[in-house]
């Protein structure tokens, strides 16, 4: 039986693509081990899937002064030693990394042991954790055509993001039964992640009186963000988060309002849902959501409304315009070849491990030599230390949220 280590953590966006691969990996006969941080969000998500989990120490490389900058390098080195021990014991045939600061020691350790590594970069511009891992990679997957220019040409592969199969199997009828929303008007689904988005929540609620004249609104507002004054409002349903019912709510939606985290928008693309994207402001992040959103806008998949322009009035205008042109948006998404990246990523994994063992050895040896030259002591980093408001999504698969 072939063995694979999956790694990635810090936010649900670094975990859910790994979860999407698990059924296909099992079908292909892989024994799976997940390596993440001691108590990160990834631990709960993976243990819920029944996959063995090992935790390691992790640290961040911050772009600002913090006292932890003095201690975290030692945590990273400890994580590297722990990852090396796990790899020695488990003897994986390949490692798949979804990124995040915890993945760097795992990828580095695998590279030094000449084990093939496949990395997946979600955002349009690479995050720092993945950049630190490139030299150890045999292949680097990405979601956006624009990302290819930032990656080593001989390693870059446009795959799209792995999407959980269950998200594509929802029932609008079940969704209507769960929510009790009427059947005589279209449904807008608003998602801001498990922490929610304060600015998105406020804009949606300010626009409710006008929105509810033409639409029903299904609002996943994030933990602690319910507005009790709106309970019982006809045509409006609010939830902190959902789990098993998420796929049916997706199926019920005629239009979505969402942040622009890479995994979130790739799910929207796979579902072919007309959408209004409100990317997290560059003031609270490295600006990756803005770039993600603009890429989707340029491909005709999305209407983009930047946070600085967000108000009840601009949101209403964006919703009406997008819903009016929904056929055009759906047609553009139907032409996309990016869609669900599960098959494309699995093809790479099988090529590097499957019957072509010589190829696997060659890829691992090459990656190991490069990683050895780079050195194991480089500090692990998260994807740009997504700031201030960009929170992790919950295990319901809601997109990455924020507080801002």
C-alpha positions in Angstrom: 0.0 0.0 0.0 1.3 3.4 -0.9 1.5 6.1 1.7 0.8 9.8 1.6 1.2 12.6 4.1 -1.2 15.5 3.8 -0.3 18.8 5.4 -1.6 22.4 5.7 -3.2 24.5 8.4 -3.9 27.8 10.1 -7.2 28.3 8.4 -9.9 26.0 7.0 -8.8 27.1 3.5 -5.5 25.3 4.1 -7.4 22.1 5.1 -10.6 21.7 3.0 -8.8 21.0 -0.3 -7.0 18.2 1.5 -10.3 16.8 2.8 -11.6 16.9 -0.8 -8.8 14.6 -1.9 -9.3 12.0 0.8 -12.1 9.9 -0.9 -10.1 9.6 -4.1 -6.9 8.8 -2.2 -8.7 6.0 -0.4 -10.1 4.7 -3.7 -6.5 4.6 -5.0 -5.4 2.6 -2.0 -3.3 5.2 -0.2 -2.7 5.0 3.5 -3.1 8.6 4.7 -1.5 10.5 7.6 -2.2 14.2 8.3 0.5 16.4 9.8 -0.5 19.8 11.3 0.0 21.9 14.3 -0.7 20.7 17.8 -4.1 22.3 18.3 -4.9 24.2 15.1 -8.2 24.2 13.3 -6.9 21.4 11.1 -6.7 19.0 14.0 -10.5 19.0 14.6 -11.4 19.0 10.8 -9.1 16.0 10.0 -10.0 14.0 13.1 -13.7 14.4 12.1 -12.8 12.7 8.8 -11.3 9.7 10.7 -7.8 10.3 9.4 -4.8 9.7 11.7 -3.3 13.0 12.8 0.1 14.0 14.1 0.9 17.4 15.5 4.2 19.4 15.3 5.5 22.6 16.6 5.1 25.6 14.3 6.0 29.3 14.1 5.5 32.3 12.0 7.6 34.8 10.1 5.9 38.1 10.7 6.4 41.3 8.7 6.1 43.5 11.8 7.8 43.6 15.2 6.6 41.1 17.7 8.4 39.5 20.7 7.4 36.1 19.3 9.8 36.8 16.4 12.6 35.9 18.8 11.1 32.6 19.9 9.3 31.3 16.8 12.5 30.3 14.9 13.2 27.8 17.7 9.6 26.5 17.4 10.1 26.1 13.6 13.3 24.1 14.2 11.5 21.9 16.7 8.8 21.4 14.1 11.3 20.4 11.5 12.8 17.8 13.8 9.4 16.4 14.7 8.4 16.3 11.0 11.6 14.5 10.1 10.9 11.9 12.8 7.3 11.4 11.6 8.5 11.0 8.0 11.1 8.5 9.1 8.5 6.4 11.0 5.7 6.6 8.4 7.8 6.3 5.2 5.5 8.2 2.9 5.7 7.8 -0.9 4.6 11.4 -1.4 3.6 14.6 0.5 0.8 16.9 -0.6 0.9 20.4 1.0 -1.9 22.9 1.0 0.3 25.6 2.6 0.2 27.6 5.8 3.1 28.0 8.2 2.8 24.5 9.7 3.4 22.9 6.3 6.9 24.3 5.7 8.8 22.0 8.1 7.0 19.0 6.7 7.8 19.9 3.1 11.4 20.7 3.9 11.9 17.5 5.8 10.3 15.5 2.9 12.6 17.3 0.4 15.7 16.5 2.3 14.7 12.8 2.4 14.1 12.9 -1.4 10.3 12.3 -1.1 8.3 13.8 -3.9 6.2 16.8 -2.8 3.2 18.4 -4.5 2.3 21.9 -3.3 -1.0 23.7 -4.0 -1.1 27.5 -4.1 -4.6 28.8 -3.8 -4.2 32.6 -4.2 -3.3 34.4 -7.4 0.0 35.6 -5.9 1.9 33.0 -3.9 2.0 33.2 -0.1 5.2 33.2 1.8 4.9 29.7 3.2 4.6 28.2 -0.2 7.5 30.3 -1.5 9.7 28.9 1.1 8.7 25.4 0.0 9.2 25.7 -3.8 12.7 24.3 -3.9 11.5 21.1 -2.2 8.5 20.6 -4.6 8.3 18.3 -7.6 5.1 20.0 -8.8 3.2 23.2 -7.8 -0.5 23.4 -8.5 -2.5 26.7 -8.8 -6.0 28.0 -9.3 -5.5 31.0 -11.5 -3.9 31.3 -15.0 -2.2 34.5 -13.8 -0.4 32.6 -11.1 1.7 30.6 -13.5 4.0 33.6 -14.1 5.1 33.6 -10.5 6.0 29.8 -10.4 8.9 27.8 -11.6 8.0 27.0 -15.2 9.0 23.3 -15.0 7.0 22.7 -11.8 3.8 24.8 -12.4 0.5 23.1 -13.2 -2.9 24.8 -13.5 -5.3 22.4 -11.7 -8.0 24.5 -10.0 -8.8 23.9 -6.4 -9.9 20.4 -5.1 -13.6 20.7 -4.2 -15.4 18.4 -1.8 -17.8 16.2 -3.7 -20.6 16.6 -1.2 -20.9 20.3 -2.0 -21.9 19.4 -5.5 -24.6 17.0 -4.4 -27.0 19.3 -2.6 -30.8 19.5 -3.1 -32.6 22.8 -3.5 -35.8 21.1 -2.4 -34.1 20.0 0.8 -32.6 23.4 1.3 -36.1 25.0 1.1 -37.4 22.5 3.6 -34.5 23.3 6.0 -34.9 27.1 5.7 -38.6 27.4 5.2 -38.0 30.1 2.6 -40.9 30.7 0.1 -40.7 29.3 -3.4 -42.0 32.4 -5.1 -38.8 34.5 -5.1 -35.0 33.9 -5.8 -32.7 33.2 -2.9 -29.5 35.2 -2.1 -27.0 33.3 0.0 -24.6 35.5 2.0 -21.4 33.8 3.4 -18.7 35.5 5.3 -17.0 32.6 7.1 -17.3 31.2 10.6 -16.1 34.5 12.1 -18.3 36.4 9.7 -17.6 39.8 8.3 -18.8 42.8 10.2 -18.9 45.1 7.2 -20.6 42.6 5.0 -23.2 41.8 7.7 -23.9 45.4 8.3 -24.3 46.2 4.6 -26.6 43.2 4.0 -28.8 44.1 7.0 -29.0 47.7 6.0 -30.1 46.7 2.5 -32.7 44.1 3.8 -35.8 46.2 3.5 -35.2 46.7 -0.2 -33.7 43.2 -0.9 -36.7 41.5 0.7 -39.1 43.2 -1.8 -37.7 40.9 -4.5 -35.5 38.2 -2.9 -35.3 35.9 0.0 -32.0 36.2 2.0 -30.2 33.3 3.6 -27.5 34.8 5.8 -24.6 32.8 7.2 -23.3 35.6 9.4 -20.6 33.9 11.6 -20.3 32.9 15.2 -21.7 35.5 17.6 -23.2 37.7 14.8 -26.9 36.9 14.9 -29.2 39.9 15.1 -32.0 39.0 17.4 -34.0 42.0 16.3 -34.4 40.4 12.8 -35.7 37.0 14.0 -39.0 36.3 12.4 -38.5 38.7 9.5 -40.3 37.2 6.5 -38.0 36.0 3.8 -34.8 36.3 6.0 -33.0 33.5 7.7 -29.8 33.9 9.6 -27.4 31.2 10.9 -24.0 31.5 12.7 -22.8 28.6 10.6 -24.0 25.3 9.1 -22.5 21.9 8.6 -24.3 19.0 7.0 -26.9 21.3 5.4 -24.5 23.6 3.7 -24.6 21.7 0.4 -28.4 22.1 0.3 -28.2 25.8 1.0 -25.7 26.1 -1.9 -28.2 24.3 -4.1 -31.0 26.5 -3.1 -29.1 29.8 -3.8 -29.8 31.7 -7.0 -27.1 34.3 -6.2 -24.3 34.4 -3.7 -22.6 37.3 -1.8 -19.2 36.2 -0.6 -15.7 37.3 0.4 -13.1 36.3 -2.1 -10.9 33.7 -0.4 -9.5 31.5 -3.1 -11.1 28.2 -2.0 -14.4 29.9 -1.5 -14.6 31.4 -5.0 -13.4 28.1 -6.5 -16.4 26.4 -4.8 -18.7 29.1 -6.2 -17.2 28.5 -9.7 -17.7 24.8 -9.4 -21.3 25.3 -8.4 -21.9 27.8 -11.3 -23.5 30.4 -9.0 -23.8 34.0 -10.1 -22.0 36.0 -7.4 -21.1 39.3 -5.9 -17.6 39.2 -4.4 -16.6 41.6 -1.7 -12.8 41.1 -1.2 -11.1 41.7 2.1 -9.6 45.2 2.1 -5.9 45.5 1.4 -5.7 47.4 4.7 -6.4 44.2 6.6 -4.5 41.7 4.4 -1.8 41.4 1.8 -4.4 42.1 -0.9 -4.7 38.5 -2.2 -8.6 38.5 -2.1 -8.7 41.6 -4.3 -6.5 40.0 -6.9 -8.5 36.8 -6.7 -11.7 38.7 -7.2 -10.4 40.7 -10.1 -9.3 37.6 -11.8 -12.8 36.2 -11.6 -14.2 39.5 -12.8 -11.9 39.5 -15.8 -13.0 36.0 -16.7 -16.6 37.0 -16.5 -17.4 34.9 -13.5 -18.2 37.6 -10.9 -19.3 41.1 -10.0 -16.8 42.7 -7.7 -17.6 45.3 -5.1 -14.6 46.5 -3.1 -15.0 47.0 0.6 -14.2 50.7 0.4 -17.2 51.1 -1.9 -19.6 48.9 0.1 -22.9 50.4 1.3 -26.5 49.3 1.3 -27.0 51.2 -2.0 -24.0 49.9 -3.9 -24.8 46.3 -2.7 -28.4 46.6 -3.9 -27.1 47.9 -7.3 -24.6 45.0 -7.6 -27.2 42.4 -6.7 -29.8 43.6 -9.2 -27.2 44.0 -11.9 -25.7 40.5 -11.3 -29.1 38.8 -11.0 -30.2 40.5 -14.2 -27.2 39.3 -16.1 -27.1 35.9 -14.3 -27.3 34.0 -17.6 -24.1 35.6 -18.9 -22.2 34.8 -15.7 -23.4 31.2 -15.7 -22.4 30.8 -19.4 -18.9 32.1 -18.7 -18.5 29.8 -15.7 -19.7 26.8 -17.8 -16.8 27.5 -20.3 -14.2 27.4 -17.5 -11.8 24.4 -17.5 -10.6 25.2 -13.9 -13.6 23.8 -12.0 -12.9 21.0 -9.5 -9.2 20.2 -9.2 -9.5 16.8 -7.5 -8.9 14.8 -10.7 -6.0 17.0 -11.8 -4.2 16.9 -8.5 -4.8 13.1 -8.2 -3.3 12.6 -11.6 -0.1 14.3 -10.5 0.0 12.3 -7.3 -0.5 9.0 -9.2 2.1 10.0 -11.8 4.7 10.6 -9.0 3.9 7.4 -7.1 1.8 5.1 -9.3 3.3 2.5 -11.6 6.1 5.0 -12.6 8.3 4.4 -9.6 11.3 5.6 -11.5 9.6 8.9 -12.0 8.8 9.2 -8.4 12.4 8.5 -7.4 13.7 11.0 -9.9 11.3 13.7 -8.8 12.0 13.1 -5.1 15.8 13.1 -5.7 15.7 16.4 -7.6 13.5 18.0 -5.0 15.7 16.7 -2.2 18.9 18.1 -3.7 17.3 21.6 -4.1 15.8 21.5 -0.6 19.2 20.5 0.8 20.8 23.5 -0.8 18.2 25.8 0.5 18.7 24.6 4.1 16.2 23.4 6.6 16.6 26.3 9.0 14.5 28.8 7.0 11.7 30.0 9.2 8.2 28.8 8.3 5.6 31.4 7.6 1.9 31.7 7.0 0.4 32.9 3.8 1.3 36.6 4.4 0.1 36.6 8.0 -3.4 37.4 6.8 -4.2 40.2 9.1 -6.6 41.5 11.5 -9.8 40.4 10.4 -9.3 37.4 8.2 -10.4 34.5 10.3 -10.5 30.8 9.8 -13.6 29.2 8.5 -15.4 26.6 10.4 -15.8 22.9 9.7 -19.0 23.6 7.8 -16.9 24.5 4.9 -17.9 28.2 5.0 -15.4 30.4 3.3 -12.6 32.1 5.3 -14.2 34.9 7.3 -13.0 38.1 8.8 -13.9 40.5 11.6 -13.4 43.7 9.6 
